[in-house]
């Protein structure tokens, strides 16, 4: 005898869980997620009945127990119209659901030909939780307005009927786009409990070997738990698979050093609970026009913030005793964070030398900022090393 329709059983189970949650009056999605080890969006997907596979039994048990405990603590047990006995009520229901999915899930056929083996699928949630963000600087100086803009964009994630939040951070080379975004992303990681994806797209690499959308998608899909040997061969197929995996999840996607919109578009998530942040030297205006991206321009640091950054990187009390030298170094470095970081490293390597001497060497052109990327146009104070230069 065949089991009942598995999809209908799953919808009924989710609906009853939601009814219990509503009647108990809580806990919040965040509290539920913390208790059962899922992200807020994953819990919401279960209670809204948008999952395609049964949650693990431990998840169902944890939800029922949470609703019972919350109702008990708030004197609402009398409002519950469904029993909350785990072993006597919910475990048998789950067993029937589990059996239905195992026995009655249709297998695809090809025009009457022998059945095609179904793709192996684990009980939901089967995806991994990627944590791909690179290390960030310990302290970020300035950028309060920019950080606030990113926070507000993250706050808008998950609005009903919306799409994934998208911010394009642009600015000149060395202005600190990657540093700012990664510092914010690490601080905001708790907002995206289902994972953080990161890819350096190499859009302005001196070798000209930018990362293709196909290559980046392969990395993302693998990080999300997909079998790298069974990925769709074509780009549209990979994009569809990627967005399906992210549809019910709250994930941050950081696309660093993008060259153009065509490199970015296939990597954008579709779920409204996700957020993508793109960095580029170019404005990527068509993403603003077509995808509704929020443009965020990073300008040079103010003189005050640039001096603070140099002092924090120097990590000593030397700067406080030579404010004039620090001010000159800041201006000689054009207030570019990358140049300031390299200058601070150079000055730190000569702890017995006054900063005024280093400033004079920058002024005369006798000091070179070791480590300045040869593919970048250097500040006018920095004697460029031989080699090609870009803008």
C-alpha positions as CSV (number, residue, x, y, z in Angstrom):
1,X,0.0,0.0,0.0
2,X,1.4,3.3,-1.0
3,X,1.9,6.0,1.5
4,X,-0.1,9.3,1.4
5,X,1.0,12.2,-0.8
6,X,4.4,13.3,0.7
7,X,4.0,16.9,-0.4
8,X,0.6,17.2,1.2
9,X,1.8,15.6,4.4
10,X,4.8,18.0,4.5
11,X,2.5,21.0,4.0
12,X,0.2,19.8,6.8
13,X,3.1,19.3,9.2
14,X,4.4,22.8,8.5
15,X,1.0,24.3,8.8
16,X,0.4,22.7,12.2
17,X,3.8,23.8,13.4
18,X,2.9,27.4,12.4
19,X,-0.4,27.1,14.2
20,X,1.3,26.0,17.4
21,X,3.7,28.9,17.1
22,X,1.0,31.4,16.6
23,X,-1.1,30.1,19.5
24,X,1.9,30.0,21.8
25,X,2.7,33.6,20.8
26,X,6.5,32.8,20.4
27,X,9.4,32.4,20.6
28,X,10.9,34.7,17.9
29,X,12.4,33.3,14.8
30,X,15.8,34.3,16.0
31,X,15.3,32.5,19.4
32,X,14.0,29.4,17.6
33,X,17.0,29.4,15.3
34,X,19.4,29.6,18.2
35,X,17.7,26.7,20.0
36,X,17.6,24.3,17.1
37,X,20.8,25.4,15.3
38,X,19.3,27.0,12.1
39,X,19.2,30.4,10.6
40,X,16.2,32.6,11.1
41,X,15.3,32.4,7.4
42,X,15.4,28.6,7.5
43,X,13.0,28.5,10.5
44,X,10.7,30.9,8.6
45,X,10.8,28.6,5.6
46,X,9.6,25.6,7.7
47,X,6.8,27.6,9.4
48,X,5.7,29.1,6.0
49,X,5.7,25.6,4.4
50,X,8.1,26.6,1.6
51,X,10.6,23.7,2.2
52,X,10.8,20.9,-0.3
53,X,12.1,18.2,2.0
54,X,11.2,17.3,5.6
55,X,13.3,19.0,8.2
56,X,15.4,16.7,10.4
57,X,13.5,15.1,13.2
58,X,15.6,16.9,15.8
59,X,14.4,20.2,14.2
60,X,10.8,19.3,14.4
61,X,11.2,18.1,18.0
62,X,13.0,21.2,19.0
63,X,10.3,23.4,17.5
64,X,7.4,21.6,19.3
65,X,9.3,21.7,22.6
66,X,10.1,25.4,22.1
67,X,6.4,26.2,21.5
68,X,5.3,24.2,24.6
69,X,7.9,25.8,26.8
70,X,7.1,29.3,25.7
71,X,3.3,28.7,26.1
72,X,3.9,27.3,29.6
73,X,6.1,30.2,30.7
74,X,3.5,32.7,29.5
75,X,0.4,30.9,30.8
76,X,-0.9,30.1,27.3
77,X,-1.0,26.3,27.3
78,X,-4.9,26.5,27.2
79,X,-4.7,28.2,23.9
80,X,-2.9,25.4,22.1
81,X,-5.3,23.4,20.0
82,X,-2.8,20.7,19.1
83,X,-1.0,18.2,21.4
84,X,2.6,18.9,22.1
85,X,3.6,15.4,23.2
86,X,6.7,14.7,21.2
87,X,6.9,10.9,21.5
88,X,3.2,10.1,21.5
89,X,2.0,12.6,18.8
90,X,4.8,14.2,16.7
91,X,7.2,11.3,16.3
92,X,4.6,9.0,14.7
93,X,3.5,11.8,12.4
94,X,7.1,12.4,11.4
95,X,7.6,8.7,10.7
96,X,4.7,8.6,8.3
97,X,6.0,11.7,6.5
98,X,9.5,10.2,6.4
99,X,8.1,6.9,4.9
100,X,6.0,8.9,2.3
101,X,9.1,10.7,1.0
102,X,11.1,7.6,0.9
103,X,8.5,5.4,-0.9
104,X,6.3,7.8,-3.0
105,X,8.7,10.5,-4.3
106,X,8.2,10.3,-8.1
107,X,11.2,9.4,-10.2
108,X,11.8,11.3,-13.4
109,X,11.3,9.4,-16.7
110,X,12.4,10.2,-20.3
111,X,9.5,9.7,-22.8
112,X,8.8,6.1,-21.8
113,X,12.5,5.1,-21.6
114,X,13.9,3.4,-18.6
115,X,13.7,5.5,-15.5
116,X,16.6,8.0,-14.9
117,X,18.1,7.6,-11.5
118,X,16.9,10.4,-9.2
119,X,19.5,12.8,-7.9
120,X,20.5,11.8,-4.4
121,X,19.0,14.3,-1.9
122,X,19.6,14.4,1.8
123,X,16.8,15.5,4.3
124,X,16.6,19.3,4.5
125,X,18.6,21.2,5.6
126,X,21.4,19.5,3.7
127,X,23.4,22.6,2.6
128,X,26.6,23.7,4.2
129,X,27.1,27.1,6.0
130,X,30.0,28.8,4.2
131,X,32.2,31.2,6.1
132,X,34.5,32.5,3.3
133,X,35.3,36.0,4.4
134,X,39.0,36.7,4.5
135,X,40.6,38.3,7.6
136,X,39.9,42.0,8.1
137,X,41.9,44.7,9.7
138,X,41.5,44.9,13.5
139,X,40.6,48.6,13.5
140,X,39.0,50.7,10.8
141,X,39.5,54.5,10.9
142,X,36.7,56.7,9.5
143,X,34.1,55.5,7.0
144,X,31.2,56.0,9.5
145,X,28.8,57.2,6.8
146,X,29.7,54.4,4.5
147,X,29.3,51.8,7.2
148,X,25.9,53.3,8.1
149,X,24.8,53.0,4.5
150,X,25.8,49.3,4.4
151,X,23.9,48.7,7.7
152,X,20.8,50.3,6.3
153,X,21.0,48.2,3.2
154,X,21.3,45.0,5.4
155,X,18.3,46.2,7.4
156,X,16.2,46.1,4.3
157,X,16.9,42.4,3.6
158,X,13.9,40.1,3.8
159,X,11.2,42.7,2.9
160,X,8.2,40.9,1.5
161,X,8.1,40.8,-2.3
162,X,11.6,42.3,-2.5
163,X,14.8,41.1,-4.1
164,X,18.3,40.7,-2.6
165,X,19.9,43.9,-1.4
166,X,22.7,45.0,-3.7
167,X,25.4,47.6,-3.0
168,X,28.1,48.7,-5.4
169,X,31.1,50.2,-3.7
170,X,33.4,52.1,-6.1
171,X,36.4,54.3,-5.8
172,X,40.0,54.8,-7.0
173,X,42.6,52.1,-6.6
174,X,44.0,52.0,-3.0
175,X,41.2,54.0,-1.5
176,X,40.2,51.1,0.8
177,X,37.2,49.5,-0.8
178,X,38.1,45.9,0.1
179,X,39.3,46.9,3.6
180,X,36.1,48.8,4.4
181,X,33.7,46.1,3.0
182,X,35.5,43.2,4.7
183,X,35.6,45.1,8.0
184,X,31.8,45.7,7.8
185,X,31.1,42.2,6.5
186,X,32.8,40.6,9.5
187,X,31.0,42.8,11.9
188,X,27.7,42.1,10.2
189,X,28.2,38.4,9.8
190,X,25.7,37.6,12.5
191,X,23.0,39.1,10.3
192,X,23.6,36.4,7.8
193,X,23.5,33.2,9.8
194,X,23.2,31.0,6.7
195,X,26.6,31.9,5.5
196,X,29.0,34.4,3.8
197,X,30.4,33.9,0.4
198,X,33.4,35.7,-1.0
199,X,35.1,35.9,-4.3
200,X,38.0,38.1,-5.5
201,X,37.0,38.4,-9.2
202,X,40.5,39.8,-10.1
203,X,38.9,42.4,-12.5
204,X,42.0,44.6,-12.6
205,X,44.7,41.9,-12.1
206,X,47.9,42.9,-14.0
207,X,47.9,39.5,-15.7
208,X,44.5,40.2,-17.2
209,X,43.2,36.9,-15.9
210,X,39.9,37.9,-14.3
211,X,37.8,35.2,-12.7
212,X,35.0,34.0,-14.9
213,X,31.4,33.8,-13.6
214,X,31.5,30.0,-14.3
215,X,34.6,29.6,-12.1
216,X,33.2,31.8,-9.3
217,X,29.9,29.9,-9.4
218,X,31.6,26.5,-9.1
219,X,33.3,27.7,-5.9
220,X,30.1,29.1,-4.5
221,X,28.1,26.0,-5.3
222,X,30.7,23.7,-3.8
223,X,30.8,25.8,-0.7
224,X,27.0,25.5,-0.4
225,X,27.2,21.7,-0.5
226,X,26.6,20.9,-4.1
227,X,28.5,18.0,-5.7
228,X,31.2,19.6,-8.0
229,X,31.0,16.6,-10.3
230,X,27.3,16.9,-10.9
231,X,26.9,20.6,-11.6
232,X,25.0,21.8,-14.7
233,X,27.4,22.3,-17.5
234,X,26.0,25.6,-18.9
235,X,26.1,29.0,-17.1
236,X,22.3,29.5,-17.0
237,X,21.9,26.1,-15.3
238,X,24.5,26.9,-12.7
239,X,23.0,30.3,-12.0
240,X,19.6,28.7,-11.5
241,X,21.0,26.0,-9.2
242,X,22.9,28.7,-7.2
243,X,19.8,30.9,-6.8
244,X,17.7,27.9,-5.8
245,X,20.1,27.0,-3.0
246,X,20.0,30.6,-1.7
247,X,16.2,31.1,-2.1
248,X,15.3,30.4,1.5
249,X,18.5,31.4,3.1
250,X,20.0,34.6,4.6
251,X,23.4,34.8,3.0
252,X,25.9,37.6,2.4
253,X,27.8,37.6,-1.0
254,X,30.9,39.7,-1.3
255,X,32.1,40.2,-4.9
256,X,35.5,41.9,-4.7
257,X,37.4,43.7,-7.4
258,X,34.8,43.3,-10.2
259,X,35.6,44.5,-13.7
260,X,32.2,45.0,-15.2
261,X,28.5,44.2,-14.7
262,X,28.6,41.1,-17.0
263,X,31.1,39.5,-14.5
264,X,28.8,40.2,-11.6
265,X,25.2,39.5,-12.7
266,X,25.4,35.7,-12.7
267,X,26.7,35.8,-9.1
268,X,23.8,37.9,-7.7
269,X,21.5,36.0,-5.4
270,X,17.8,36.2,-6.0
271,X,16.3,35.6,-2.5
272,X,15.1,38.7,-0.7
273,X,16.8,37.7,2.5
274,X,20.3,37.8,0.8
275,X,22.6,40.7,0.3
276,X,25.4,41.2,-2.3
277,X,28.2,43.8,-1.9
278,X,30.3,44.5,-5.0
279,X,33.6,46.5,-5.0
280,X,35.1,47.9,-8.2
281,X,37.2,50.8,-9.5
282,X,34.4,51.3,-12.0
283,X,31.0,52.7,-11.2
284,X,29.1,49.7,-12.8
285,X,26.2,52.1,-13.5
286,X,24.1,49.5,-15.4
287,X,23.8,47.5,-12.1
288,X,22.3,50.6,-10.6
289,X,19.9,51.1,-13.5
290,X,18.8,47.5,-14.2
291,X,19.2,45.8,-10.9
292,X,18.5,48.7,-8.6
293,X,21.9,48.6,-6.9
294,X,22.7,51.2,-4.3
295,X,25.9,53.1,-5.4
296,X,28.4,53.9,-2.6
297,X,31.4,56.0,-3.5
298,X,34.5,55.8,-1.3
299,X,36.5,59.0,-1.4
300,X,39.9,59.8,0.0
301,X,40.2,59.8,3.8
302,X,40.1,63.2,5.5
303,X,43.4,64.5,6.7
304,X,42.4,63.8,10.3
305,X,41.3,60.2,9.6
306,X,44.4,59.6,7.4
307,X,46.6,60.7,10.3
308,X,44.8,58.5,12.7
309,X,45.1,55.5,10.4
310,X,48.9,56.1,10.0
311,X,49.3,56.3,13.7
312,X,47.3,53.2,14.4
313,X,49.3,51.2,11.8
314,X,52.6,52.5,13.2
315,X,51.5,51.1,16.6
316,X,53.8,53.2,18.7
317,X,53.9,56.6,20.4
318,X,56.3,58.1,17.8
319,X,53.5,59.8,15.8
320,X,52.3,61.9,18.7
321,X,55.6,63.6,19.1
322,X,55.9,64.5,15.4
323,X,52.6,65.9,14.2
324,X,54.1,68.0,11.5
325,X,56.0,65.0,10.0
326,X,52.8,62.9,10.2
327,X,50.8,65.6,8.4
328,X,53.4,65.7,5.6
329,X,53.5,61.9,5.2
330,X,49.7,61.9,5.0
331,X,49.6,64.4,2.2
332,X,52.6,62.8,0.4
333,X,50.6,59.6,0.4
334,X,47.6,61.5,-1.1
335,X,45.5,60.3,1.9
336,X,45.2,56.9,0.2
337,X,44.8,54.1,2.8
338,X,47.0,51.7,0.8
339,X,49.8,54.1,0.5
340,X,49.5,55.0,4.2
341,X,49.6,51.4,5.3
342,X,52.8,50.8,3.2
343,X,54.3,54.0,4.6
344,X,53.5,53.0,8.2
345,X,55.1,49.6,7.6
346,X,58.2,51.3,6.2
347,X,58.5,53.7,9.1
348,X,57.9,50.9,11.6
349,X,60.9,49.0,10.1
350,X,63.1,52.0,11.1
351,X,62.1,52.6,14.7
352,X,65.1,54.7,15.5
353,X,64.7,57.1,12.6
354,X,62.6,60.3,13.2
355,X,59.5,60.4,11.1
356,X,60.7,63.8,9.9
357,X,63.5,62.1,8.0
358,X,61.1,59.7,6.4
359,X,58.9,62.6,5.4
360,X,61.9,64.4,3.9
361,X,62.8,61.3,1.9
362,X,59.3,61.2,0.5
363,X,59.5,64.9,-0.3
364,X,62.8,64.5,-2.2
365,X,61.8,61.3,-3.9
366,X,64.6,59.3,-2.3
367,X,62.1,57.0,-0.5
368,X,60.1,54.4,-2.3
369,X,57.1,52.8,-0.7
370,X,58.1,49.2,-1.0
371,X,55.1,47.0,-1.8
372,X,53.2,49.5,-3.9
373,X,51.5,47.3,-6.6
374,X,53.2,47.9,-9.9
375,X,49.9,47.7,-11.8
376,X,48.6,50.8,-10.0
377,X,49.4,54.4,-10.7
378,X,51.3,55.6,-7.7
379,X,50.7,58.8,-5.8
380,X,52.8,61.6,-7.2
381,X,55.1,61.5,-4.2
382,X,55.9,57.8,-4.7
383,X,58.6,57.1,-7.3
384,X,57.1,54.3,-9.4
385,X,59.0,51.1,-9.9
386,X,59.7,50.1,-13.5
387,X,56.8,48.2,-15.1
388,X,53.3,48.7,-16.6
389,X,50.9,51.0,-14.9
390,X,47.1,51.0,-14.9
391,X,44.4,53.4,-13.8
